[in-house]
Amino acid sequence: MINMSGKNNEPRSLRQGKKFHKKIQKEWLNSAEGNVKPERRIIKPCGRKGRIDIFVKSDEELVAIVEIKNSNWDEMTDKATRRNVKRQGRQIWNYIESQLDLGKDVSPGVIFPERPGDSDRMNLIEQLFEKMGISVVWDDESTAERKARS
């Protein structure tokens, strides 16, 4: 929100999140194969409307669903981390099910700007999402770094 003086009153974390969101969508539009649709509107299984951050249709049966999150995992307790992963996973699963209901095969993922400072926390987050069938990508981690720790 911009006030009368022209100053943006949004919290810094919200501004950073929006900037990260736009950066990732632009990268996908410029480099991903298939039909990339940022901000794709869908109807969730419950009948409510939703919006997928990045939707990629690669063929008639396969789609990718990518959610972009600006979570700061270092500021959360372990309990809050688990709760946040569960909430984000439910959101992504609503999107997955909307596509499964259409007979699509779905490749889901979530992208975060940076890895937590604590490697145990990072492993916990990845394991919790993996149990839900959702891949995690850390934007500050190269492919070589990811392979090295696999």
SEBAPA-989576 format. One record per residue: residue number from 1; x negated, y negated, z negated of N, C-alpha, C in turn; residue in three letters. Coordinates in Angstrom, 1 decimal, padded with zeros to 4 digits. Example, Ala and Ser with C-alpha at 12.3 -4.5 7.8 and 13.67 -1.06 7.14 Angstrom:
2
[r 1, [-013.2, 005.7, -007.8], [-012.3, 004.5, -007.8], [-013.2, 003.3, -007.8], "ALA"],
[r 2, [-012.8, 002.2, -007.1], [-013.7, 001.1, -007.1], [-012.9, 000.0, -007.9], "SER"],
END
This chain:
150
[r 1, [-000.8, 001.2, 000.0], [000.0, 000.0, 000.0], [-000.9, -001.2, 000.0], "MET"],
[r 2, [-000.6, -002.2, 000.8], [-001.3, -003.5, 000.9], [-000.5, -004.6, 000.2], "ILE"],
[r 3, [-001.2, -005.3, -000.7], [-000.5, -006.4, -001.4], [-000.6, -007.6, -000.6], "ASN"],
[r 4, [000.0, -008.7, -001.1], [000.0, -010.0, -000.4], [-001.3, -010.6, -000.1], "MET"],
[r 5, [-002.4, -010.2, -000.8], [-003.7, -010.7, -000.6], [-004.4, -009.9, 000.5], "SER"],
[r 6, [-003.8, -008.9, 001.0], [-004.4, -008.0, 002.0], [-005.2, -006.9, 001.4], "GLY"],
[r 7, [-005.3, -006.8, 000.1], [-006.1, -005.8, -000.5], [-005.3, -004.5, -000.6], "LYS"],
[r 8, [-005.9, -003.4, -000.3], [-005.3, -002.1, -000.4], [-005.2, -001.6, -001.8], "ASN"],
[r 9, [-004.0, -001.3, -002.3], [-003.8, -000.9, -003.7], [-003.7, 000.6, -003.9], "ASN"],
[r 10, [-004.0, 001.3, -002.9], [-004.0, 002.8, -003.0], [-005.2, 003.2, -003.9], "GLU"],
[r 11, [-005.0, 004.2, -004.7], [-006.2, 004.7, -005.4], [-007.3, 005.2, -004.5], "PRO"],
[r 12, [-008.5, 005.0, -005.0], [-009.7, 005.3, -004.2], [-009.6, 006.8, -003.7], "ARG"],
[r 13, [-009.2, 007.7, -004.6], [-009.2, 009.1, -004.2], [-008.2, 009.4, -003.0], "SER"],
[r 14, [-007.1, 008.6, -003.0], [-006.1, 008.8, -001.9], [-006.6, 008.2, -000.6], "LEU"],
[r 15, [-007.3, 007.1, -000.7], [-007.9, 006.5, 000.5], [-009.0, 007.5, 001.1], "ARG"],
[r 16, [-009.8, 008.1, 000.2], [-010.8, 009.0, 000.6], [-010.2, 010.2, 001.2], "GLN"],
[r 17, [-009.1, 010.7, 000.6], [-008.4, 011.9, 001.1], [-007.9, 011.6, 002.5], "GLY"],
[r 18, [-007.3, 010.5, 002.8], [-006.7, 010.2, 004.1], [-007.8, 010.1, 005.1], "LYS"],
[r 19, [-009.0, 009.5, 004.7], [-010.1, 009.3, 005.6], [-010.7, 010.7, 006.0], "LYS"],
[r 20, [-010.8, 011.6, 005.0], [-011.3, 013.0, 005.3], [-010.3, 013.7, 006.2], "PHE"],
[r 21, [-009.0, 013.6, 005.9], [-007.9, 014.2, 006.7], [-008.1, 013.8, 008.2], "HIS"],
[r 22, [-008.2, 012.5, 008.4], [-008.3, 012.0, 009.8], [-009.6, 012.5, 010.5], "LYS"],
[r 23, [-010.7, 012.6, 009.7], [-012.0, 013.0, 010.3], [-011.9, 014.5, 010.7], "LYS"],
[r 24, [-011.3, 015.3, 009.9], [-011.2, 016.8, 010.2], [-010.2, 017.0, 011.4], "ILE"],
[r 25, [-009.1, 016.3, 011.4], [-008.2, 016.4, 012.5], [-008.9, 016.0, 013.8], "GLN"],
[r 26, [-009.6, 014.9, 013.8], [-010.3, 014.4, 015.0], [-011.3, 015.5, 015.5], "LYS"],
[r 27, [-012.1, 016.0, 014.5], [-013.0, 017.1, 014.9], [-012.4, 018.3, 015.6], "GLU"],
[r 28, [-011.2, 018.7, 015.1], [-010.5, 019.8, 015.6], [-010.0, 019.5, 017.0], "TRP"],
[r 29, [-009.4, 018.3, 017.2], [-008.9, 017.8, 018.5], [-010.0, 017.8, 019.5], "LEU"],
[r 30, [-011.3, 017.5, 019.1], [-012.4, 017.3, 020.0], [-013.1, 018.6, 020.3], "ASN"],
[r 31, [-013.0, 019.7, 019.4], [-013.8, 020.8, 019.6], [-013.1, 022.2, 019.6], "SER"],
[r 32, [-011.9, 022.3, 019.1], [-011.3, 023.6, 018.9], [-010.7, 024.0, 020.3], "ALA"],
[r 33, [-010.7, 025.3, 020.5], [-010.1, 025.9, 021.7], [-008.6, 026.2, 021.4], "GLU"],
[r 34, [-007.9, 026.1, 022.4], [-006.4, 026.3, 022.3], [-005.7, 025.0, 022.2], "GLY"],
[r 35, [-004.4, 025.0, 022.0], [-003.5, 023.9, 021.9], [-003.5, 023.4, 020.5], "ASN"],
[r 36, [-004.2, 022.3, 020.2], [-004.4, 021.8, 018.8], [-003.3, 020.7, 018.6], "VAL"],
[r 37, [-002.5, 020.9, 017.5], [-001.5, 019.9, 017.2], [-001.7, 019.5, 015.7], "LYS"],
[r 38, [-002.2, 018.3, 015.5], [-002.2, 017.8, 014.1], [-000.8, 017.4, 013.7], "PRO"],
[r 39, [-000.6, 017.5, 012.4], [000.7, 017.1, 011.8], [001.9, 017.8, 012.4], "GLU"],
[r 40, [001.8, 019.1, 012.7], [002.8, 019.8, 013.3], [004.0, 020.0, 012.4], "ARG"],
[r 41, [005.1, 019.6, 012.8], [006.3, 019.8, 011.9], [006.9, 021.2, 012.1], "ARG"],
[r 42, [007.3, 021.8, 011.0], [007.9, 023.1, 011.0], [009.1, 023.2, 010.0], "ILE"],
[r 43, [009.8, 024.2, 010.1], [010.9, 024.5, 009.1], [010.4, 025.7, 008.3], "ILE"],
[r 44, [010.3, 025.5, 007.0], [009.8, 026.5, 006.1], [010.9, 027.6, 005.9], "LYS"],
[r 45, [010.6, 028.8, 005.5], [011.6, 029.8, 005.3], [012.8, 029.4, 004.4], "PRO"],
[r 46, [012.6, 028.5, 003.5], [013.6, 028.1, 002.6], [014.6, 027.1, 003.3], "CYS"],
[r 47, [014.2, 026.7, 004.6], [015.0, 025.7, 005.3], [014.5, 024.3, 005.2], "GLY"],
[r 48, [013.6, 024.0, 004.3], [013.1, 022.6, 004.2], [012.0, 022.4, 005.3], "ARG"],
[r 49, [011.9, 021.1, 005.6], [010.9, 020.7, 006.6], [009.5, 020.7, 006.0], "LYS"],
[r 50, [008.5, 020.9, 006.8], [007.1, 020.9, 006.4], [006.3, 020.3, 007.5], "GLY"],
[r 51, [005.0, 020.1, 007.1], [004.1, 019.6, 008.1], [002.7, 020.2, 008.0], "ARG"],
[r 52, [002.3, 020.9, 009.0], [001.0, 021.6, 009.0], [-000.1, 020.6, 009.4], "ILE"],
[r 53, [-001.2, 020.5, 008.6], [-002.2, 019.5, 009.0], [-002.8, 019.8, 010.3], "ASP"],
[r 54, [-003.2, 021.0, 010.6], [-003.7, 021.4, 011.9], [-003.1, 022.7, 012.3], "ILE"],
[r 55, [-002.5, 022.7, 013.5], [-001.8, 023.9, 014.0], [-002.5, 024.2, 015.4], "PHE"],
[r 56, [-003.0, 025.4, 015.6], [-003.6, 025.7, 016.9], [-002.9, 026.9, 017.4], "VAL"],
[r 57, [-002.4, 026.8, 018.6], [-001.8, 027.9, 019.4], [-002.9, 028.4, 020.4], "LYS"],
[r 58, [-003.4, 029.6, 020.2], [-004.5, 030.1, 021.1], [-003.9, 030.9, 022.2], "SER"],
[r 59, [-002.8, 031.6, 022.0], [-002.1, 032.3, 023.0], [-000.6, 032.5, 022.6], "ASP"],
[r 60, [000.1, 033.4, 023.2], [001.5, 033.5, 022.9], [001.8, 034.1, 021.5], "GLU"],
[r 61, [000.8, 034.8, 020.9], [001.1, 035.5, 019.7], [000.2, 035.0, 018.5], "GLU"],
[r 62, [-000.9, 034.4, 018.8], [-001.8, 034.0, 017.7], [-001.8, 032.5, 017.5], "LEU"],
[r 63, [-001.6, 032.1, 016.2], [-001.8, 030.7, 015.8], [-002.7, 030.6, 014.6], "VAL"],
[r 64, [-003.3, 029.4, 014.5], [-004.1, 029.1, 013.3], [-003.4, 028.0, 012.6], "ALA"],
[r 65, [-003.4, 028.1, 011.3], [-002.8, 027.1, 010.4], [-003.9, 026.7, 009.4], "ILE"],
[r 66, [-004.2, 025.4, 009.5], [-005.3, 024.8, 008.6], [-004.7, 023.7, 007.8], "VAL"],
[r 67, [-005.0, 023.8, 006.5], [-004.5, 022.8, 005.6], [-005.8, 022.0, 005.1], "GLU"],
[r 68, [-005.7, 020.7, 005.1], [-006.9, 019.9, 004.7], [-006.6, 019.3, 003.3], "ILE"],
[r 69, [-007.5, 019.6, 002.3], [-007.3, 019.2, 001.0], [-008.5, 018.4, 000.5], "LYS"],
[r 70, [-008.3, 017.4, -000.3], [-009.4, 016.6, -000.9], [-009.5, 016.8, -002.4], "ASN"],
[r 71, [-009.4, 018.1, -002.8], [-009.5, 018.4, -004.2], [-010.9, 018.2, -004.7], "SER"],
[r 72, [-011.0, 017.6, -005.9], [-012.2, 017.5, -006.6], [-012.3, 018.5, -007.7], "ASN"],
[r 73, [-012.9, 019.7, -007.3], [-012.9, 020.8, -008.2], [-013.7, 020.6, -009.4], "TRP"],
[r 74, [-014.7, 019.7, -009.4], [-015.6, 019.4, -010.5], [-014.9, 018.7, -011.6], "ASP"],
[r 75, [-013.8, 018.1, -011.3], [-013.0, 017.3, -012.4], [-012.0, 018.2, -013.1], "GLU"],
[r 76, [-011.8, 019.4, -012.7], [-010.8, 020.3, -013.2], [-011.3, 021.3, -014.2], "MET"],
[r 77, [-010.4, 021.6, -015.1], [-010.7, 022.7, -016.0], [-010.5, 024.0, -015.2], "THR"],
[r 78, [-010.9, 025.2, -015.8], [-010.7, 026.4, -015.1], [-009.2, 026.7, -015.0], "ASP"],
[r 79, [-008.4, 026.4, -016.0], [-007.0, 026.6, -015.9], [-006.4, 025.7, -014.8], "LYS"],
[r 80, [-006.8, 024.5, -014.7], [-006.3, 023.6, -013.7], [-006.7, 024.0, -012.3], "ALA"],
[r 81, [-007.9, 024.6, -012.2], [-008.4, 025.1, -010.9], [-007.5, 026.2, -010.5], "THR"],
[r 82, [-007.2, 027.2, -011.3], [-006.4, 028.3, -011.0], [-005.0, 027.8, -010.6], "ARG"],
[r 83, [-004.4, 026.9, -011.3], [-003.1, 026.4, -011.1], [-003.1, 025.7, -009.7], "ARG"],
[r 84, [-004.2, 024.9, -009.4], [-004.2, 024.1, -008.2], [-004.4, 025.1, -007.0], "ASN"],
[r 85, [-005.2, 026.1, -007.1], [-005.3, 027.1, -006.0], [-004.0, 027.8, -005.8], "VAL"],
[r 86, [-003.3, 028.2, -006.8], [-002.0, 028.8, -006.7], [-001.0, 027.9, -006.0], "LYS"],
[r 87, [-000.9, 026.7, -006.4], [000.0, 025.7, -005.7], [-000.3, 025.5, -004.3], "ARG"],
[r 88, [-001.6, 025.3, -004.0], [-002.0, 025.1, -002.6], [-001.8, 026.4, -001.8], "GLN"],
[r 89, [-002.0, 027.5, -002.3], [-001.8, 028.8, -001.6], [-000.3, 029.0, -001.3], "GLY"],
[r 90, [000.6, 028.7, -002.3], [002.0, 028.8, -002.0], [002.4, 027.9, -000.8], "ARG"],
[r 91, [001.9, 026.7, -000.8], [002.2, 025.7, 000.3], [001.7, 026.3, 001.6], "GLN"],
[r 92, [000.5, 026.9, 001.7], [000.0, 027.4, 002.9], [000.9, 028.7, 003.3], "ILE"],
[r 93, [001.2, 029.5, 002.3], [002.0, 030.7, 002.6], [003.4, 030.3, 003.2], "TRP"],
[r 94, [004.0, 029.2, 002.7], [005.2, 028.7, 003.4], [005.0, 028.5, 004.8], "ASN"],
[r 95, [003.9, 027.9, 005.2], [003.6, 027.6, 006.6], [003.3, 028.9, 007.3], "TYR"],
[r 96, [002.6, 029.9, 006.7], [002.3, 031.2, 007.3], [003.7, 031.9, 007.6], "ILE"],
[r 97, [004.5, 031.9, 006.6], [005.8, 032.7, 006.8], [006.7, 032.0, 007.9], "GLU"],
[r 98, [006.6, 030.7, 008.0], [007.4, 030.1, 009.1], [007.0, 030.6, 010.4], "SER"],
[r 99, [005.7, 030.9, 010.6], [005.2, 031.4, 011.9], [005.4, 033.0, 012.0], "GLN"],
[r 100, [005.3, 033.7, 010.9], [005.5, 035.1, 010.9], [007.0, 035.4, 011.3], "LEU"],
[r 101, [007.9, 034.5, 010.8], [009.3, 034.6, 011.1], [009.6, 034.4, 012.6], "ASP"],
[r 102, [008.6, 033.8, 013.3], [008.7, 033.6, 014.8], [008.0, 034.7, 015.6], "LEU"],
[r 103, [007.5, 035.7, 014.8], [006.8, 036.8, 015.5], [005.3, 036.5, 015.8], "GLY"],
[r 104, [004.8, 035.5, 015.2], [003.4, 035.1, 015.5], [002.4, 035.8, 014.5], "LYS"],
[r 105, [001.2, 036.0, 015.0], [000.1, 036.5, 014.1], [-000.6, 035.2, 013.7], "ASP"],
[r 106, [-000.9, 035.1, 012.4], [-001.4, 033.8, 011.8], [-002.8, 034.0, 011.2], "VAL"],
[r 107, [-003.6, 033.1, 011.5], [-005.0, 033.0, 010.9], [-005.0, 031.7, 010.1], "SER"],
[r 108, [-004.9, 031.8, 008.7], [-004.8, 030.6, 007.9], [-006.1, 030.2, 007.3], "PRO"],
[r 109, [-006.2, 029.0, 007.0], [-007.4, 028.5, 006.3], [-007.2, 027.1, 005.6], "GLY"],
[r 110, [-008.1, 026.8, 004.7], [-008.0, 025.5, 004.0], [-009.4, 024.9, 004.1], "VAL"],
[r 111, [-009.5, 023.6, 004.3], [-010.8, 022.9, 004.3], [-010.9, 021.9, 003.2], "ILE"],
[r 112, [-012.0, 021.9, 002.5], [-012.3, 021.0, 001.4], [-013.5, 020.2, 001.8], "PHE"],
[r 113, [-013.6, 018.9, 001.3], [-014.8, 018.1, 001.7], [-016.1, 018.6, 001.2], "PRO"],
[r 114, [-016.1, 019.1, -000.1], [-017.4, 019.5, -000.6], [-017.2, 020.7, -001.6], "GLU"],
[r 115, [-018.3, 021.4, -001.7], [-018.3, 022.5, -002.7], [-018.4, 022.0, -004.1], "ARG"],
[r 116, [-017.8, 022.7, -005.0], [-018.0, 022.4, -006.4], [-019.5, 022.5, -006.8], "PRO"],
[r 117, [-019.9, 021.7, -007.8], [-021.3, 021.8, -008.3], [-021.6, 023.1, -008.9], "GLY"],
[r 118, [-020.6, 023.7, -009.5], [-020.8, 025.0, -010.2], [-020.5, 026.1, -009.2], "ASP"],
[r 119, [-021.5, 027.0, -009.0], [-021.3, 028.1, -008.0], [-020.3, 029.1, -008.5], "SER"],
[r 120, [-020.2, 029.3, -009.8], [-019.1, 030.2, -010.3], [-017.7, 029.7, -010.0], "ASP"],
[r 121, [-017.5, 028.4, -010.1], [-016.3, 027.8, -009.8], [-016.0, 028.0, -008.3], "ARG"],
[r 122, [-017.0, 027.7, -007.5], [-016.8, 027.9, -006.0], [-016.4, 029.3, -005.7], "MET"],
[r 123, [-017.1, 030.3, -006.3], [-016.8, 031.7, -006.1], [-015.3, 032.0, -006.5], "ASN"],
[r 124, [-014.9, 031.5, -007.7], [-013.6, 031.7, -008.2], [-012.5, 031.2, -007.2], "LEU"],
[r 125, [-012.8, 030.0, -006.7], [-011.8, 029.4, -005.7], [-011.7, 030.2, -004.5], "ILE"],
[r 126, [-012.9, 030.6, -003.9], [-012.9, 031.4, -002.7], [-012.2, 032.8, -003.0], "GLU"],
[r 127, [-012.5, 033.4, -004.1], [-011.9, 034.7, -004.4], [-010.3, 034.6, -004.6], "GLN"],
[r 128, [-009.9, 033.5, -005.2], [-008.4, 033.4, -005.4], [-007.7, 033.2, -004.1], "LEU"],
[r 129, [-008.3, 032.3, -003.2], [-007.7, 032.1, -001.9], [-007.8, 033.4, -001.0], "PHE"],
[r 130, [-008.9, 034.1, -001.2], [-009.1, 035.4, -000.4], [-008.0, 036.4, -000.8], "GLU"],
[r 131, [-007.7, 036.4, -002.0], [-006.6, 037.4, -002.5], [-005.3, 037.1, -001.8], "LYS"],
[r 132, [-005.1, 035.8, -001.4], [-003.9, 035.4, -000.7], [-004.1, 035.5, 000.8], "MET"],
[r 133, [-005.3, 035.9, 001.3], [-005.5, 036.0, 002.7], [-005.8, 034.7, 003.4], "GLY"],
[r 134, [-006.3, 033.7, 002.6], [-006.6, 032.4, 003.2], [-008.1, 032.1, 003.1], "ILE"],
[r 135, [-008.7, 031.8, 004.3], [-010.1, 031.5, 004.3], [-010.4, 030.1, 003.8], "SER"],
[r 136, [-011.5, 029.9, 003.1], [-011.9, 028.6, 002.6], [-013.1, 028.1, 003.4], "VAL"],
[r 137, [-013.1, 026.8, 003.8], [-014.2, 026.2, 004.4], [-014.6, 025.0, 003.6], "VAL"],
[r 138, [-015.9, 024.8, 003.3], [-016.4, 023.6, 002.6], [-017.0, 022.8, 003.7], "TRP"],
[r 139, [-016.6, 021.5, 003.9], [-017.1, 020.7, 005.0], [-018.5, 020.3, 004.9], "ASP"],
[r 140, [-019.0, 020.4, 003.6], [-020.4, 020.0, 003.4], [-021.4, 021.2, 003.5], "ASP"],
[r 141, [-020.9, 022.4, 003.9], [-021.7, 023.6, 004.0], [-021.8, 024.0, 005.5], "GLU"],
[r 142, [-023.1, 024.1, 005.9], [-023.3, 024.6, 007.3], [-023.0, 026.1, 007.5], "SER"],
[r 143, [-022.8, 026.5, 008.7], [-022.6, 027.9, 009.0], [-023.8, 028.7, 008.5], "THR"],
[r 144, [-025.0, 028.2, 008.6], [-026.2, 029.0, 008.2], [-026.1, 029.1, 006.7], "ALA"],
[r 145, [-025.7, 028.1, 005.9], [-025.7, 028.1, 004.5], [-024.6, 029.2, 004.0], "GLU"],
[r 146, [-023.5, 029.2, 004.7], [-022.4, 030.1, 004.4], [-022.9, 031.5, 004.6], "ARG"],
[r 147, [-023.5, 031.8, 005.8], [-024.0, 033.1, 006.1], [-025.0, 033.6, 005.0], "LYS"],
[r 148, [-025.9, 032.6, 004.6], [-027.0, 033.0, 003.7], [-026.4, 033.4, 002.3], "ALA"],
[r 149, [-025.2, 032.9, 001.9], [-024.7, 033.3, 000.6], [-023.7, 034.4, 000.7], "ARG"],
[r 150, [-023.4, 034.9, 001.9], [-022.5, 036.0, 002.1], [-023.1, 037.4, 001.8], "SER"],
END
